[in-house]
Amino acid sequence: MSETETGIPETALRKEELLKKTIAAYRSVVVAYSGGVDSTYLADVAHEVLGGRAELVIADSPSIPRSELAAARALARERGWNLAIIKTNEFELEEYLQNGPMRCYHCKIELFQQMEKYAKKNGVAVVAYGAIAEDALDPTRVGHQAAREHAVAAPLQEAGLSKEDIRLLSRRRKLPTAGKASFACLASRFPTGMRVSREAVSRVEQAEEVLKSLGLRQYRARHHGDLCRIEVDHADIPRLLDAGMREKIVAGCRGAGYRFVTLDLAGYRAGSSATAPEQE
């Protein structure tokens, strides 16, 4: 695989050119933006291609940490993107709160319905989201079923862009998300079948803010009732054995309302609380 002078594989650059052509054909688009690696890259390319005819929406709900929402909004302002905040009501849906295997499906249905209303109101031709090439190979990604049912475009996937491609191309665009760790909504921290609630999601958010404040990159605070199960990268496990850091984590998690705090020695694994992988 040959590389250009920038160190980016030519195949990735060709995929980006295909992505630009796909977006240009939309004439106008509203992108589901979360501040994650994939949706941020898609937002930047859409803005480059369509300018003011590229709009972004981010869903403000209890399942997104306030710090993540603030960072996503700040980046949009910095890059001059057209960003709107919309409200989604998944916490009013019993199917979502029950936290069954189809939770992500019901969440995405709510998001896409709200995006469709936004697009219709604002005269936007296409609704798009950040599914990538790998997602097409994963039948457990039930949120993507919702996208197909609502004819939501997946331009990154159509262009064959992988996570590795997107990280490399994001770095070329000087996007701060190029090396960002994977993230998923806070409801993904609950075991499948354990009911989700606003109060419990808030506890998870508080616990993870403690982990974030200690400089950990990839982490999860898995919710098991009164017990908080901490997952971090294998390389960071020795750091959590330091007495000072351990005390801060325990104090922070107990302050969030947990009675017990454990460290999972298996380390971070996407979807370890659920039957399906976490979805960005």
N, C-alpha and C positions, 0 to 999 in steps of 0.2 A: 504494500500500500504506500504509494508515494505521498510525500508531504510538500507543501508549499514553503516559501521562505519564512512564513509566519509560524511554521511548525504545525499547522492545522492540516490534517489529511485532506487530499483533494476530494475524496468521496464525501466528506462532511460539508465542504464548501459547495459541492454540486447539489447536495440535499438542501442546503440553505437557499440556493438560487431557485430550486423547485418550489420551496416553501413560499418565497416571495411572489412567484408567478401565481401560485394558488391563491394567496391572499389578495393580490391585485385583482383577480377575477371576481372577488366578492363585491368589490366597489365600496361596501361599508360593512363593518363587523363590530360585534360586541363580544369581548373575550372574558371568560370566567377567570379572574385574576385572584391568586391567593397569596402572592409573595414568595411562593416556592420556586424551585429551579426552573421547572418546565413552563409554568404560566408566565413567569417573569420574562423568560427568553421570548416566548410567543408575543407577549405584549410589546416588547422592544422592536421586534421585526414588524409587527402589524403597524406600529406607530411610524416606523421608517417608511413603509410602503404606502400607507393610506393617510398618514397625518391626522388631521382632525376628523376623518371619517372612520378612524379606529377608536373605539370606546372600550373602556374596561369597567367591569363591575366586581366588587368584592362583597361577599355576603357577611354581614355583621350578625353573628349569632353567638350564643354561649360556648359553642364548640371551637371557636378560634380564640387563642389567648390575646389579651389586650395588647401585649407587647408585640406580637406578630402583626396584628392589625395596624398598630402605630407604625411599625417598620415598613409595611407594605405601602401605606399611605405616604410616608415620607419619601420613599423611593420614587413613587409616581410623581410627586411634586418636583423632585429633583430632576427627573428625566423629561418633564413637561408632558406627561401622558394625561389623557382625558379619563379621569376616574370618577365613578359614582359609587356610593355606598348604598346597598339595598338590604332590606330586612328579609330574612327567610324564617319560616315558622315551623321548622322540623320538630322543635320541642313541644309543639302542640299536636303532633301526630303520634297516635298510640303505636302505630307500626314501627316508628323510629324509637320511641321510648322503650319498647319491649326488647330492643337490641338483639333481634334474631339475625340469622345469616344474611338477610336482605336489608339490613339497616342502611348500608351505603346506597342501595338502590332508592330507598324512600327519601333519603337526604338529597340525592342528585335530582330526583323527580321534582322536589320542591324548588331546588335551585334553578333548574332549567325552566320550570313554569314561570318563575319570577323574571328570569332573563327574557323569556319570550314576551312577557308583558312589557318589559323595558324596551325591547327592540321594536315592538309594534307602536308604542307610544312615541318613540323617538325616530321612527322611520329608518331603522337599521335593517339591512338585508339579511345578514347571516349571524347566527349565534355559534360561537366556537369555544372549545375548551382544550386543555393541554395534555390530552392523552398522547402517549409516545409509542414508538415501534414495539417495545417489549410488551405493552399492555394488550396488543392484539393476540398475543400468544398465551394469555392468562385468562382462562374461562371463569376464574373465581372473582374477577373484577366486576362485580355486579353493578357498580355505578356506571359502567360503560354500556350496560344494557339499557339503562335509562336514557343515555345519550342517543343510542340508536333509535329508540322509540320516539324521541322528540326531534330527530333529524338534526342533531347538533353536530357541527363540523369538527373534525379532529385533524387540522392541517399538519401538525407535527408528525402524526402517525402516517398521514397520506404521503408525506415527503420521506418517510423511512428513517426519521431522526431518532437515534437512540439516546439514552441518558448520557453516555460518554460523549457523543457528538454534541449534545446540548451544553454540557459543562465546558467543553473546549471552545465552542462558538460563543458562549456567554463570557468566557474569559477574554476572548478577542474583542468583545463589545464592552469590556470593562464593567460588566454587571457584577455587583457585590454578591450575588447569589451563586456565582459559578462554583464555588466550593462549599455551598451551604449543605448541611446535613439533611437527610430526608425528614419529612415532617408529615404528620397526618392529623386529622381532627382529634380533639380531646376525647371524643366518645370512643375512639379506637382503643383507649386504655382499659376498657371494661371487658371482662370475659363475655363471650357470646352467651346471651340468655340472662345476664345480670342487668336489671333495669337501669337505664340511664336517667339521671335527674340533673337539674340545674345546680343544685347544692353539691352533688358529688363531683360534677364536672369542675366546679369552682375549686374544690379541694385538690383535684388533680392539677389544675392550673397553678395553684399556689405552690404545690410541691415541686413542679417542674421549673418554676421561676427560681426556686432555691438552687436547683441543679445548674440552671443556666448562669446564675450569678457567680457560681464557683468555677466558671470557665470550661465546663464540660461541653463537648461538641455534639455528640450523639447520645441521647439519653431518653428514657421513658420512666414515668411514674405510673406503674400499673396498679389499678384500683381493685382491691379485693375486700370491700367492706371496711373494716377497721384496720386492715393491713395494707400498707403501701409497699409494693415490690419494685425496687429500683433496678433498672437495666442501664448499663453504659457499655461503651466499646471495651473489648477485652484489654486493650492497652491502658485504659483508665482505671481498671479495677484496683491496681495497687494504690492509686491516689486516694481511693475511698477508704482504704485501710488506715490512712493517717488519722491519728486521734482527733486533731483539730478539725479536719474536714468532715470526719464521721459525725462529730458532735454537732456541727452546723447543719448537716443534712437531717439528723434525727430531730433536732430542735425545730427546724423549719417544717418538716413533715408533721410533727406533732402539733405545731402551731396551725397547720392547715386542717387539723381535725383527726389525724390518724393516731391510733393507739400503738400499732406495731409498725416498724420500719425494717425491711429486709433488703439485702443485696443479693441479686440473682447472679450466681457465679457462672452461669452459662453465657452471660453478657447479653448485649442488645440483639434482638431478633425481631424483624418486622412481623407484626401480626401474632406475636406470641400469646396474646390474650384472647385471640379470636380464631375462628375456623377459616377466615379468609385474610389475605395480606392487607396491610394498611394501604390506604389510597390517598395520594396527595390531593 
